[in-house]
Structures are given as C-alpha cells and as structure tokens.
Amino acid sequence: MIEELSKYKDTFLSEAKEHIRAMESSLLKLEKNPSEIQLVNDIFREAHTLKSMAATMDYDKIATLCHAIEDVLDGMKKKKIRLEKCVDLLFECFDTLELSLKEIFKDKKELDTTMLVEKLQALSTKDETERTTDEGRERADKSEVVEKIQSIEVKVERLDLLMNLAEELLINKMRLDRIKETLQDPELSAAVDTLGRLVADVQYNVMQSRMVPIGFVFNRFPRMVRDLAKHQKKEVNLEMQGMDIELDRVVIDEIGETLVHLLRNAVDHGIEMPGERKKAGKHPQGTIRLIATRTKNFAVVQVTDDGAGLNIEDIKNTAIKRGILSPQASKEDVMNATFFGVSTTKQITAVSGRGFGLNIVKDKIESLGGAIKVESEPKKGTTFIIEIPLTLAIIKTLFVELAGKPYAIPLANIERLITVKKEDIKGMMNYEAIVLDEEDIPITRLNVLFGSVRSNPDKNRDDVPSVQTSKEVGAPYLTRRKQPIVIIRRGEEKLGLAVDAFSTTQEIVIKPLNKVVRENRYFSGSTIIGSGEVVLILDVSNLILSKRTQVSIAESSQ
C-alpha cells in the first residue's frame, strides 16, 4: 500500500502547495475585508480538499490539522469566532502545513501538529465539529464531476531536456542551411526550408511551455509584506498589477530574491510609521505597488512606495566623501550611487538597508542581461525600475565582424546601426564620442578593447546607408573609410561599439562560457553556429558599465 501511494507523492505535494497558497491568499483578503464571508467559504473548501488528499495519502497529522481549521472556519461563518482572534493562528497553521510538505519532500516524517490542533480546538466547540465535517463532505460529493483532463504537470527536468533538444535541432538546422547554400539543390532546399519551419514551431512551443506568469512570484509577497509591517507596527497595503506577464522560468527563479530585497527595503526604510505619516499629511496606511508590464523582448517591473523617499543631498555628500562621486555629479549619478554601497540610513536593522544590499540586487539583474534604476522624491516616495529579458535560452542577435572573427550582440539591446565618417568621431578627454540626435554617445573600439587587428581592411565598400535601425539589419554591410558603429542600450544608458563590419541577424542558443573565457567580463555567453564555430556573445551591461566608469573619471579630472 505504501509503495502504491509513494508514486502519487509528487502530485500530492504540488497540489497541496496550491491549496495552501490559495488559503493564504484568501485569508489576506479576508483580513482586509472581514465582511466578505465568501472568503471564509473559499478557505474552508481548500482546507477540506487538502484534508481529503492528506487522509488518502495517510498523512494523518496534516489531515487532523485541516480538520481543526475547518472547525474554526465554521465557527467564523456562524459568528461564534471573531476573525481577529484566529487570523494569526491560521497563518501559523498554513506555515506549519508548508513546512510539513518540505519534510515529506525530503522523505521525512510530517511535522507534529498537536499543539496547533489544541489551540484551534480551544476556539471551537465539539458538537459543531461533526456537523461541519458532514456538510463539507456533502458539498464535496455534489461537486465531483468527471471532466476531461485539460492540463497536466510536467517536471522541470523534462522541460529542460526538451529545451536542450530544441537547441540541438536549431544548431543542426543552421548546419543544413550552410550545406543548402553550398550545393544549390532545389529538392534539398525545399526540405531544409520545411525543416526550418518545423524547428521554429518546436522551438516556439517549447519556449511557451517554459513561460511562467510573474504572478507565480508576486503571490509570495502579500503575506511577507503583511508580517513585516505588523512586526514593525506599520500599516502597509500592497497593490499588484500585471500578474499575467510571462517570463521564462529561469528568469522567474532568479528575480524572486531581488524583489524580496526591494520590498523589504520599502517596508523597513521607505514607509514611515503611521504617526509620522499623519504629521506629513499622508494617510496613515502606506502603499507599495508591484507592477509588471511588457515592452518588446523585456519585462519591466516597478517597485514603488509612497514613503519618505531618498535624501538626495545626504547621498551625494556621502558619495563625495567616499570618492565615488564628484561635486558636479548629476541627480542621476547620485541615484546610481545607491547601488554602490552608499547609504544614509541612520538605523541598521536585521531586515534591510539601502546600501550594500542594492549592490547585490544590481549585480543580479545585470547578470540576467537586465538593468535597474531608481527614482525618488523626498517625502513622496521611491521607485525601483527593473528591466529584464523574457527569456535567457534562445535570443535574437546581430553578428558583427572584428578582425575576421564573428561576435554576437543581443538584438534586444541594440538601439540602431550607423556608419560615420572618421572625422565625425570626436576626441574627448580619454575617450571618444559621436553626436547623434543632439546627444553625446561614448564610443568603445572593440579592436582596442580585445587587442584585435583588422584582418582585411581592403574588403570594405562605400555602399552602406548612413543610418539604419536594428529592424533593417539582415544582409552583410561593409564599409570603407567609414566606421560601422552599433548603438547599444541598457535602460537609459547608450554606448557605441566600433566594429569592422555588420553581418546578419540570427537566433542563437546561449551556452555557458568555459572557465578561461568566463574571467573576461565583456562576454556573457557563447553559441555554436552552423559551421561548428564557437561565437562569443558580448555582455552589454559590462561594456556600458566599463565605459561609464571611464567617462566619469575623465570628466571628474577636468
């Protein structure tokens, strides 16, 4: 019997987590709106289902705790138990249920729930327990309808395996494209083109199967914010929008920790105490907004609070003392200083600070190929804006040539492509720049940065349009006596990359770097093209950061 049940353990654990999450979500709503009795029914239904599942799997302690939760909920429906008397206890029960699931996952025994059950029983009466259980069973029996299976759960490992297979198909498809171009056989060309469409469909559907709504992460935060605010005796309301924006599960896994830090920051150092807010003419309850939107190939997540805001002058003075900023630094530079360990927080807490932790946040976001910036107004609040790619597995890139070798640049980070006369490149103090749309854009010469020498400068021609956007990229572009430049962007920052030539756009599979190349911060990954050659992918974030540091040093020395 035990062996038979064990094969259903994964399904039980997955579904049980969803029931606990649903109960927690409904209780959070009920705490804000005690009159909505339907929420009590929702929690009851989830608890009853979980109890039945646990009993079937012989997890008696979980089943017993769920039964005791039902009794308390029944007392709440009959107005014999007040919400404020049991809300913290119910949250404690949900936490214990979740911890029990973790123990079961590790093949350990479920947690002892005796003390919690006794506390719950003290709130309810015995003669109502049997009636509640029978009514719950009646409702459950009526709702049992056999339906067709609409969806199934798939282990993450299987999705990763499918993704790897899709990547191999794409690489081999590129090899066949090269063979097709060489042989010029009509039948082969038709077969390869058909294969290309099929591979694209497989790739798209595998990618879609890996996409997870960002609400999967967002749903963890209402409880966290509620508990933290209560611990600090603050009143905080968390509003969430854009829960249906989908990202690759790898991105979802990585961004969770970052959002936890920013939200804890907002509660701990952003939102003021109710008394302080009243004196400032604000509502005693602070508001934190967590908003997700989508733009092109990126998701934009904003964490906004209506708290005290950052003291810009204090941050600037602290940064100047530490040699991070010059006295002529702009407001944007001052805001960026918060990501380099500059904090003016008077009180250090165990929860968070606005100093070194933000440096970790910035590193994490940039490691995902994203960007983060902060905006703040004293006494009005602070907003952190995060821009992250939707997926990290397969991306569109522009291939460029440098000393006869190809390099890849993520297309999502390319603002436009231009070719300029050499005399249009201005020599600044320790760096070069061009003026584009009345904006000074610093230039980085990749052949200097990588120590390369152009292998065949005579191959370039003069038949390139002077300005092109990334949408127009497709065919090889070669220039002569003109400098091809790729304008890349990360957030609001831009940088021109001087290359030997533009090549084609291509979808690539990102592979990790080997240990030797990984030490070079200018590369974020590699890919394999149809010829079997390994092509390095440029790290846009680090290229821009490196040039910004160089420009800042040059300007401060003037």
C-alpha positions as CSV (number, residue, x, y, z in Angstrom):
1,M,0.0,0.0,0.0
2,I,2.8,2.4,0.9
3,E,4.6,1.7,-2.4
4,E,1.4,2.4,-4.3
5,L,0.9,5.7,-2.6
6,S,4.5,6.8,-3.0
7,K,4.1,7.2,-6.8
8,Y,1.5,9.8,-6.1
9,K,3.6,11.8,-3.7
10,D,4.9,14.4,-6.2
11,T,1.3,15.1,-7.4
12,F,0.1,15.4,-3.8
13,L,2.9,17.8,-2.9
14,S,2.3,20.0,-5.9
15,E,-1.4,20.2,-5.4
16,A,-1.1,20.7,-1.7
17,K,1.1,23.7,-2.1
18,E,-1.5,25.3,-4.4
19,H,-4.2,24.7,-1.8
20,I,-2.1,26.3,1.0
21,R,-1.3,29.2,-1.3
22,A,-5.0,29.7,-2.1
23,M,-5.9,29.6,1.6
24,E,-3.2,32.1,2.5
25,S,-4.3,34.4,-0.3
26,S,-8.0,34.3,0.7
27,L,-7.1,34.9,4.4
28,L,-5.1,38.0,3.4
29,K,-8.1,39.4,1.6
30,L,-10.4,38.4,4.5
31,E,-8.2,40.3,6.9
32,K,-8.7,43.5,4.9
33,N,-12.4,42.8,4.2
34,P,-13.9,40.8,7.2
35,S,-17.4,41.2,5.9
36,E,-16.8,39.1,2.8
37,I,-18.0,35.8,4.2
38,Q,-17.5,34.1,0.8
39,L,-13.7,34.2,1.5
40,V,-14.3,32.0,4.6
41,N,-16.1,29.5,2.4
42,D,-13.2,29.6,-0.1
43,I,-10.7,28.8,2.7
44,F,-13.0,26.1,4.0
45,R,-13.2,24.4,0.6
46,E,-9.4,24.4,0.2
47,A,-8.9,23.1,3.7
48,H,-11.4,20.3,3.1
49,T,-9.9,19.3,-0.2
50,L,-6.4,19.2,1.4
51,K,-7.7,17.2,4.3
52,S,-9.2,14.6,2.0
53,M,-6.0,14.3,-0.1
54,A,-3.8,14.0,3.0
55,A,-6.0,11.3,4.5
56,T,-5.9,9.4,1.3
57,M,-2.1,9.5,1.4
58,D,-2.0,8.5,5.1
59,Y,-0.6,11.9,6.2
60,D,-2.7,11.9,9.3
61,K,-1.2,14.9,11.1
62,I,-1.9,17.2,8.1
63,A,-5.4,15.8,7.8
64,T,-6.1,16.4,11.5
65,L,-4.8,20.0,11.4
66,C,-7.0,20.7,8.3
67,H,-10.0,19.2,10.2
68,A,-9.3,21.6,13.1
69,I,-9.0,24.5,10.7
70,E,-12.4,23.6,9.3
71,D,-14.0,23.7,12.7
72,V,-12.6,27.2,13.3
73,L,-13.8,28.4,9.9
74,D,-17.3,27.0,10.6
75,G,-17.3,29.0,13.9
76,M,-16.4,32.1,11.9
77,K,-19.3,31.6,9.5
78,K,-21.7,31.2,12.4
79,K,-20.2,34.4,14.0
80,K,-19.2,32.4,17.1
81,I,-15.5,33.1,16.5
82,R,-14.1,36.5,15.6
83,L,-11.6,36.9,12.8
84,E,-9.1,38.9,14.8
85,K,-8.8,36.1,17.4
86,C,-7.7,33.5,15.0
87,V,-6.1,35.1,11.9
88,D,-2.5,34.9,13.3
89,L,-3.2,31.3,14.4
90,L,-4.5,30.4,10.9
91,F,-1.4,31.9,9.3
92,E,0.7,29.8,11.7
93,C,-1.2,26.7,10.6
94,F,-0.5,27.4,6.9
95,D,3.2,27.9,7.7
96,T,3.3,24.5,9.5
97,L,1.5,22.8,6.6
98,E,4.0,24.2,4.2
99,L,6.9,23.1,6.4
100,S,5.3,19.6,6.7
101,L,5.3,19.4,2.9
102,K,9.0,20.2,2.8
103,E,9.7,17.4,5.3
104,I,7.7,15.0,3.2
105,F,9.6,16.0,0.1
106,K,12.8,15.1,1.9
107,D,11.3,11.6,2.7
108,K,11.0,12.6,6.4
109,K,8.0,12.4,8.7
110,E,5.4,15.2,8.7
111,L,5.6,17.7,11.5
112,D,3.8,17.2,14.8
113,T,0.6,19.4,14.7
114,T,-0.7,18.5,18.2
115,M,-0.2,22.0,19.8
116,L,-1.8,23.8,16.9
117,V,-4.7,21.5,16.8
118,E,-5.3,22.1,20.6
119,K,-5.2,25.8,20.1
120,L,-7.7,25.6,17.3
121,Q,-10.0,23.3,19.3
122,A,-10.0,25.8,22.1
123,L,-11.6,28.3,19.7
124,S,-14.4,25.9,18.5
125,T,-17.0,23.6,20.0
126,K,-17.2,19.8,19.8
127,D,-20.9,19.4,18.9
128,E,-20.4,21.5,15.8
129,T,-17.4,19.6,14.5
130,E,-19.3,16.6,13.2
131,R,-22.0,18.8,11.5
132,T,-19.3,20.8,9.8
133,T,-17.5,17.7,8.6
134,D,-20.7,16.1,7.2
135,E,-21.7,19.4,5.4
136,G,-18.2,19.7,3.9
137,R,-18.4,16.1,2.7
138,E,-21.8,16.7,1.2
139,R,-20.6,19.7,-0.7
140,A,-17.6,17.8,-1.9
141,D,-19.7,14.8,-3.1
142,K,-22.0,17.1,-5.1
143,S,-19.1,18.8,-6.8
144,E,-17.5,15.6,-8.0
145,V,-17.9,15.6,-11.8
146,V,-15.8,13.6,-14.2
147,E,-14.2,16.0,-16.6
148,K,-11.7,15.7,-19.4
149,I,-8.1,16.4,-18.4
150,Q,-7.2,20.0,-19.7
151,S,-3.7,20.2,-18.4
152,I,-1.0,18.1,-16.7
153,E,2.0,18.9,-14.6
154,V,5.4,18.3,-16.1
155,K,8.6,18.1,-14.1
156,V,11.1,21.0,-14.7
157,E,13.8,18.5,-15.6
158,R,11.7,17.3,-18.6
159,L,11.2,20.8,-19.8
160,D,14.9,21.5,-19.6
161,L,15.6,18.3,-21.6
162,L,13.1,19.4,-24.3
163,M,14.8,22.7,-24.4
164,N,18.2,21.2,-24.9
165,L,16.8,19.0,-27.7
166,A,15.3,22.1,-29.3
167,E,18.6,23.8,-29.1
168,E,20.4,20.9,-30.8
169,L,17.8,20.9,-33.6
170,L,18.4,24.6,-34.1
171,I,22.2,24.2,-34.3
172,N,21.8,21.3,-36.8
173,K,19.3,23.3,-38.8
174,M,21.9,26.0,-39.2
175,R,24.4,23.5,-40.4
176,L,21.9,22.3,-43.0
177,D,21.4,25.9,-44.2
178,R,25.1,26.1,-45.0
179,I,25.0,22.8,-46.9
180,K,22.0,24.0,-48.8
181,E,23.7,27.2,-49.9
182,T,26.8,25.2,-51.0
183,L,25.0,22.5,-53.0
184,Q,22.2,24.7,-54.5
185,D,19.9,21.6,-54.9
186,P,16.2,22.6,-55.3
187,E,14.9,19.4,-53.6
188,L,17.3,19.8,-50.7
189,S,16.5,23.5,-50.3
190,A,12.8,22.7,-50.1
191,A,13.3,20.0,-47.5
192,V,15.6,22.2,-45.4
193,D,13.1,25.1,-45.6
194,T,10.3,22.8,-44.4
195,L,12.5,21.5,-41.6
196,G,13.3,25.1,-40.6
197,R,9.6,25.9,-40.2
198,L,9.1,22.7,-38.1
199,V,12.1,23.5,-35.9
200,A,10.8,27.1,-35.4
201,D,7.4,25.7,-34.3
202,V,9.0,23.2,-31.9
203,Q,11.3,25.9,-30.5
204,Y,8.4,28.3,-30.0
205,N,6.1,25.7,-28.3
206,V,8.9,24.5,-26.0
207,M,9.7,28.1,-25.1
208,Q,6.0,28.7,-24.4
209,S,5.9,25.7,-22.1
210,R,8.7,27.2,-20.0
211,M,7.0,30.5,-19.6
212,V,5.5,31.2,-16.2
213,P,3.3,34.1,-15.1
214,I,5.1,36.5,-12.9
215,G,2.2,36.2,-10.6
216,F,3.8,32.9,-9.5
217,V,6.4,35.1,-7.8
218,F,4.2,38.0,-6.9
219,N,1.8,35.8,-4.9
220,R,4.5,35.1,-2.3
221,F,4.8,38.7,-1.3
222,P,1.4,39.8,0.3
223,R,2.0,37.6,3.3
224,M,5.6,38.7,3.6
225,V,4.7,42.4,3.5
226,R,1.8,41.9,5.9
227,D,4.0,40.1,8.5
228,L,6.9,42.5,8.2
229,A,4.6,45.6,8.5
230,K,2.9,44.1,11.5
231,H,6.2,43.3,13.2
232,Q,7.3,47.0,12.7
233,K,3.8,48.3,13.8
234,K,3.3,49.9,10.4
235,E,0.3,50.0,8.2
236,V,1.1,48.9,4.6
237,N,-1.1,48.0,1.7
238,L,0.5,46.0,-1.2
239,E,-1.1,46.5,-4.6
240,M,0.0,44.2,-7.5
241,Q,-0.6,44.6,-11.3
242,G,0.5,42.7,-14.4
243,M,0.3,39.2,-12.8
244,D,-0.2,37.6,-16.2
245,I,3.1,38.8,-17.7
246,E,5.0,35.7,-18.6
247,L,8.8,35.1,-18.3
248,D,11.0,32.1,-18.7
249,R,11.1,30.0,-15.5
250,V,14.8,30.6,-15.2
251,V,14.2,34.3,-15.1
252,I,11.4,33.8,-12.6
253,D,13.6,31.8,-10.3
254,E,16.4,34.4,-10.4
255,I,14.2,37.6,-9.9
256,G,12.4,36.4,-6.8
257,E,15.2,37.2,-4.4
258,T,15.7,40.6,-5.9
259,L,12.1,41.6,-5.4
260,V,12.1,40.3,-1.8
261,H,15.0,42.6,-1.0
262,L,13.4,45.7,-2.6
263,L,10.0,45.0,-0.9
264,R,11.7,44.6,2.5
265,N,13.5,47.8,1.8
266,A,10.3,49.6,1.0
267,V,8.6,48.4,4.3
268,D,11.6,48.9,6.5
269,H,13.1,52.1,5.3
270,G,10.6,53.6,2.9
271,I,7.2,53.6,4.6
272,E,7.0,55.8,7.7
273,M,5.3,55.0,11.0
274,P,1.5,55.9,11.0
275,G,2.1,58.8,13.3
276,E,4.8,60.3,11.1
277,R,2.6,59.9,8.0
278,K,-0.2,61.8,9.7
279,K,2.1,64.7,10.6
280,A,3.2,64.8,7.0
281,G,-0.4,65.0,5.8
282,K,-0.4,61.4,4.4
283,H,-2.8,58.6,5.0
284,P,-1.6,56.5,8.0
285,Q,-1.5,53.4,5.8
286,G,1.4,53.4,3.3
287,T,1.1,51.9,-0.2
288,I,3.6,49.7,-2.0
289,R,2.9,49.0,-5.7
290,L,4.4,46.0,-7.5
291,I,3.7,46.4,-11.2
292,A,4.8,44.3,-14.2
293,T,4.5,45.4,-17.8
294,R,6.0,44.1,-21.1
295,T,7.9,46.0,-23.8
296,K,9.4,44.3,-26.8
297,N,11.5,41.4,-25.5
298,F,11.7,42.7,-22.0
299,A,9.5,42.7,-18.9
300,V,9.6,45.9,-16.8
301,V,8.9,45.5,-13.0
302,Q,8.4,48.5,-10.8
303,V,8.5,48.5,-7.0
304,T,7.1,51.8,-5.8
305,D,6.4,53.1,-2.3
306,D,4.8,56.4,-1.2
307,G,7.1,56.7,1.8
308,A,9.8,59.1,2.9
309,G,11.9,58.9,-0.3
310,L,15.7,59.1,-0.5
311,N,17.6,62.1,0.8
312,I,19.5,63.1,-2.4
313,E,21.7,65.7,-0.7
314,D,22.8,63.3,2.0
315,I,23.5,60.5,-0.5
316,K,25.6,62.9,-2.7
317,N,27.6,64.2,0.3
318,T,28.3,60.6,1.5
319,A,29.3,59.6,-2.0
320,I,31.6,62.6,-2.4
321,K,33.3,61.8,1.0
322,R,33.9,58.2,-0.2
323,G,35.3,59.3,-3.5
324,I,32.5,57.7,-5.5
325,L,31.1,61.0,-7.0
326,S,32.5,64.4,-7.9
327,P,30.8,67.6,-6.6
328,Q,29.5,68.2,-10.2
329,A,27.6,64.9,-10.2
330,S,24.1,64.9,-11.7
331,K,20.9,63.7,-9.9
332,E,21.0,60.6,-12.0
333,D,24.6,59.9,-10.9
334,V,23.5,60.4,-7.3
335,M,20.7,57.9,-7.6
336,N,23.0,55.4,-9.2
337,A,25.4,55.8,-6.2
338,T,22.8,53.9,-4.1
339,F,23.8,50.8,-6.0
340,F,27.4,51.1,-5.0
341,G,27.0,50.8,-1.2
342,V,26.1,54.4,-0.5
343,S,23.6,54.5,2.3
344,T,22.4,57.3,4.6
345,T,20.2,55.1,6.8
346,K,20.7,56.1,10.4
347,Q,19.5,52.9,11.8
348,I,20.8,49.5,10.7
349,T,18.1,46.8,11.0
350,A,18.1,43.0,10.6
351,V,15.6,43.4,7.8
352,S,17.3,45.6,5.2
353,G,19.2,48.7,4.3
354,R,19.5,50.9,1.3
355,G,23.3,50.3,1.0
356,F,25.3,47.2,0.2
357,G,22.2,45.1,-0.5
358,L,21.3,47.2,-3.5
359,N,24.7,46.4,-5.0
360,I,23.8,42.7,-4.9
361,V,20.4,43.5,-6.5
362,K,22.1,45.4,-9.3
363,D,24.6,42.6,-9.9
364,K,21.8,40.0,-10.0
365,I,19.7,42.0,-12.5
366,E,22.7,42.7,-14.8
367,S,23.8,39.1,-14.7
368,L,20.4,38.4,-16.3
369,G,21.1,40.9,-19.1
370,G,18.8,43.5,-17.5
371,A,19.1,46.9,-16.0
372,I,17.8,48.7,-12.8
373,K,17.4,52.3,-11.9
374,V,15.9,54.3,-9.0
375,E,13.8,57.4,-9.0
376,S,12.9,59.2,-5.8
377,E,11.4,62.4,-4.4
378,P,11.9,63.4,-0.8
379,K,8.7,62.9,1.3
380,K,6.9,61.4,-1.7
381,G,8.4,58.0,-2.2
382,T,10.8,55.8,-4.2
383,T,10.5,53.7,-7.3
384,F,12.9,51.0,-8.5
385,I,12.5,50.1,-12.2
386,I,13.8,46.8,-13.3
387,E,14.1,45.7,-17.0
388,I,14.8,42.1,-17.6
389,P,14.7,39.8,-20.7
390,L,11.7,37.5,-21.1
391,T,14.0,34.5,-21.7
392,L,17.6,33.6,-21.4
393,A,17.7,30.4,-23.5
394,I,17.3,31.4,-27.2
395,I,17.7,35.0,-28.3
396,K,17.9,37.0,-31.5
397,T,21.3,38.6,-32.1
398,L,23.2,40.7,-34.6
399,F,26.5,39.2,-35.8
400,V,29.4,41.7,-36.2
401,E,32.9,41.1,-37.5
402,L,36.1,42.1,-35.7
403,A,39.5,41.1,-37.1
404,G,37.8,38.5,-39.3
405,K,36.0,36.8,-36.4
406,P,32.3,36.9,-35.7
407,Y,30.8,38.2,-32.4
408,A,27.1,38.3,-31.3
409,I,25.2,41.2,-29.8
410,P,21.7,40.6,-28.3
411,L,19.3,42.4,-30.7
412,A,17.1,43.5,-27.8
413,N,20.0,45.7,-26.6
414,I,20.6,47.3,-30.0
415,E,19.2,50.9,-30.4
416,R,20.4,51.4,-34.0
417,L,23.2,50.8,-36.5
418,I,25.1,53.7,-38.1
419,T,28.1,54.3,-40.2
420,V,30.0,57.6,-39.7
421,K,33.0,59.3,-41.2
422,K,36.1,59.1,-39.1
423,E,36.2,62.9,-38.7
424,D,32.7,62.8,-37.1
425,I,34.2,60.9,-34.1
426,K,35.1,63.5,-31.5
427,G,38.1,63.0,-29.3
428,M,37.1,63.8,-25.7
429,M,39.3,63.6,-22.6
430,N,40.5,60.0,-22.5
431,Y,37.6,58.7,-24.6
432,E,35.8,59.2,-28.0
433,A,32.2,60.1,-28.7
434,I,29.8,60.9,-31.5
435,V,26.8,63.3,-31.6
436,L,23.6,61.5,-32.6
437,D,20.3,63.3,-32.4
438,E,21.9,66.1,-30.4
439,E,23.1,63.5,-27.8
440,D,26.8,62.7,-27.0
441,I,27.3,59.0,-27.1
442,P,30.6,57.5,-25.9
443,I,32.4,55.1,-28.3
444,T,34.3,51.9,-27.4
445,R,36.6,50.4,-30.1
446,L,36.3,46.7,-29.7
447,N,39.5,46.0,-31.6
448,V,41.4,48.1,-29.0
449,L,39.4,46.6,-26.1
450,F,40.1,43.0,-27.3
451,G,43.6,43.7,-28.6
452,S,42.5,42.7,-32.2
453,V,43.8,43.9,-35.5
454,R,41.5,44.1,-38.6
455,S,42.5,41.2,-40.8
456,N,41.4,42.5,-44.2
457,P,40.7,46.3,-44.2
458,D,40.6,46.4,-48.0
459,K,37.4,44.4,-48.3
460,N,35.1,47.2,-47.2
461,R,33.0,49.2,-49.6
462,D,31.1,52.5,-49.6
463,D,27.6,51.2,-50.4
464,V,26.1,51.4,-46.9
465,P,23.3,53.7,-45.9
466,S,24.5,56.2,-43.3
467,V,21.9,55.4,-40.7
468,Q,19.9,52.2,-40.1
469,T,17.7,50.8,-37.3
470,S,18.0,47.3,-35.9
471,K,14.8,46.4,-37.8
472,E,16.7,46.9,-41.1
473,V,19.5,44.5,-40.2
474,G,19.7,41.4,-42.4
475,A,22.2,41.4,-45.1
476,P,26.0,41.9,-44.7
477,Y,27.1,45.5,-44.5
478,L,30.6,46.5,-45.3
479,T,32.1,50.0,-45.3
480,R,35.2,51.7,-46.4
481,R,36.8,54.8,-44.9
482,K,33.7,54.9,-42.7
483,Q,33.3,53.4,-39.2
484,P,30.4,51.0,-38.6
485,I,29.0,51.6,-35.1
486,V,26.4,49.6,-33.2
487,I,24.5,51.7,-30.7
488,I,23.6,49.6,-27.7
489,R,21.5,50.5,-24.8
490,R,20.8,49.3,-21.2
491,G,18.0,51.1,-19.6
492,E,18.6,54.8,-20.4
493,E,22.3,54.4,-21.0
494,K,23.8,54.2,-24.5
495,L,27.2,53.2,-25.9
496,G,28.6,53.0,-29.5
497,L,30.6,49.8,-30.3
498,A,33.0,50.4,-33.2
499,V,33.3,47.2,-35.3
500,D,34.8,46.2,-38.6
501,A,31.5,45.2,-40.2
502,F,27.9,44.4,-39.6
503,S,26.8,40.9,-40.6
504,T,23.4,39.1,-40.3
505,T,20.8,38.7,-37.6
506,Q,20.3,35.2,-36.3
507,E,18.6,33.3,-33.5
508,I,21.1,31.6,-31.3
509,V,21.3,29.2,-28.4
510,I,23.1,30.6,-25.4
511,K,25.8,28.3,-24.0
512,P,27.8,28.9,-20.8
513,L,31.3,30.1,-21.1
514,N,34.3,27.9,-20.2
515,K,36.3,28.7,-17.1
516,V,39.0,30.6,-19.0
517,V,36.7,32.9,-21.0
518,R,34.4,33.4,-18.1
519,E,37.1,35.6,-16.4
520,N,36.7,38.1,-19.3
521,R,33.7,40.3,-18.1
522,Y,33.0,41.5,-21.6
523,F,31.4,38.2,-22.7
524,S,28.1,36.9,-21.3
525,G,28.0,33.5,-23.1
526,S,28.7,31.7,-26.3
527,T,26.9,30.0,-29.1
528,I,27.7,27.4,-31.8
529,I,26.9,28.3,-35.4
530,G,26.2,26.0,-38.4
531,S,29.9,25.7,-39.3
532,G,30.6,24.4,-35.8
533,E,32.5,27.6,-34.8
534,V,32.1,28.9,-31.3
535,V,30.9,32.6,-31.3
536,L,31.2,34.8,-28.2
537,I,28.2,36.9,-27.1
538,L,29.1,40.4,-25.9
539,D,28.0,41.4,-22.4
540,V,26.2,44.7,-23.0
541,S,25.8,45.6,-19.3
542,N,29.5,45.3,-18.5
543,L,30.6,47.1,-21.7
544,I,28.4,50.1,-20.8
545,L,29.5,50.0,-17.1
546,S,33.2,50.0,-18.1
547,K,32.8,52.9,-20.5
548,R,30.6,54.9,-17.9
549,T,33.4,54.5,-15.4
550,Q,36.0,55.7,-17.9
551,V,33.9,58.7,-18.8
552,S,33.2,59.6,-15.2
553,I,36.9,59.5,-14.3
554,A,37.7,61.7,-17.4
555,E,35.0,64.2,-16.5
556,S,36.0,64.4,-12.8
557,S,39.6,65.1,-13.8
558,Q,38.7,68.1,-15.9
